[in-house]
Amino acid sequence: MNTRVTVETTDEIGRIKELQKEVQQLKDLLLKKDLDNLMLDSYLEVAAENMGYKSLDDLKKNFKHQALMRAVGKSLVLNASN
């Protein structure tokens, strides 16, 4: 029969409890962030539909394209002024 004995000081026990509490707080925060992200994606899906896009991915692609075109345009303006 294998027996394991763990000896912990009261400081160690207190630290373990603090860490367990912190882990639970982090899990709760992660869950909240996941729910917030899900909610924002839902809002974006509705917005995409209202704007006439077939999907949220189409909206994201369009915004990425527009951002790229603006960046290229600014780059061309800066190069032309030099």
C-alpha positions as CSV (number, residue, x, y, z in Angstrom):
1,M,0.0,0.0,0.0
2,N,1.4,3.4,-1.0
3,T,0.8,6.2,1.4
4,R,1.5,9.8,0.7
5,V,1.8,12.3,3.4
6,T,1.9,16.0,2.6
7,V,3.1,18.5,5.3
8,E,2.0,22.1,4.7
9,T,2.5,25.1,6.9
10,T,-0.3,27.4,7.6
11,D,1.4,30.0,5.4
12,E,1.4,27.4,2.5
13,I,-2.3,26.6,3.1
14,G,-3.1,30.3,3.1
15,R,-1.2,30.8,-0.1
16,I,-2.9,27.8,-1.8
17,K,-6.3,29.2,-0.9
18,E,-5.3,32.6,-2.3
19,L,-4.1,31.0,-5.5
20,Q,-7.3,28.9,-5.8
21,K,-9.3,32.1,-5.3
22,E,-7.2,33.9,-8.0
23,V,-7.7,31.0,-10.4
24,Q,-11.4,31.2,-9.9
25,Q,-11.4,34.9,-10.5
26,L,-9.4,34.4,-13.7
27,K,-11.8,31.7,-14.9
28,D,-14.8,34.1,-14.2
29,L,-13.1,36.9,-16.0
30,L,-12.3,34.7,-19.0
31,L,-15.9,33.5,-19.1
32,K,-17.1,37.2,-19.0
33,K,-14.7,38.1,-21.8
34,D,-15.9,35.2,-23.9
35,L,-19.5,36.2,-23.4
36,D,-18.7,39.8,-24.3
37,N,-17.0,38.7,-27.4
38,L,-19.9,36.5,-28.4
39,M,-22.3,39.4,-27.8
40,L,-20.2,41.8,-29.9
41,D,-20.0,39.3,-32.8
42,S,-23.8,39.0,-32.6
43,Y,-24.2,42.8,-32.9
44,L,-21.7,42.8,-35.8
45,E,-23.7,40.1,-37.6
46,V,-26.9,42.1,-37.3
47,A,-25.1,45.2,-38.4
48,A,-23.6,43.4,-41.4
49,E,-27.1,42.1,-42.4
50,N,-28.6,45.6,-42.0
51,M,-25.8,47.1,-44.2
52,G,-26.5,44.5,-47.0
53,Y,-23.6,42.1,-46.5
54,K,-24.2,38.4,-46.8
55,S,-22.1,37.6,-43.8
56,L,-20.0,39.0,-41.1
57,D,-16.9,37.8,-42.9
58,D,-17.9,39.9,-46.0
59,L,-18.1,42.9,-43.8
60,K,-14.7,42.2,-42.2
61,K,-13.1,41.7,-45.6
62,N,-14.6,45.0,-46.9
63,F,-13.3,46.9,-43.8
64,K,-9.8,45.3,-44.2
65,H,-9.8,46.2,-47.9
66,Q,-10.8,49.8,-47.1
67,A,-8.2,50.1,-44.4
68,L,-5.5,48.8,-46.8
69,M,-6.6,51.2,-49.5
70,R,-6.4,54.1,-47.0
71,A,-2.9,53.1,-45.9
72,V,-1.7,52.8,-49.5
73,G,-3.3,56.2,-50.3
74,K,-1.5,57.8,-47.3
75,S,1.7,56.2,-48.3
76,L,1.4,57.5,-51.9
77,V,0.6,61.0,-50.6
78,L,3.6,61.0,-48.3
79,N,5.9,59.7,-51.0
80,A,4.7,62.3,-53.5
81,S,5.3,65.2,-51.0
82,N,9.0,64.1,-50.5
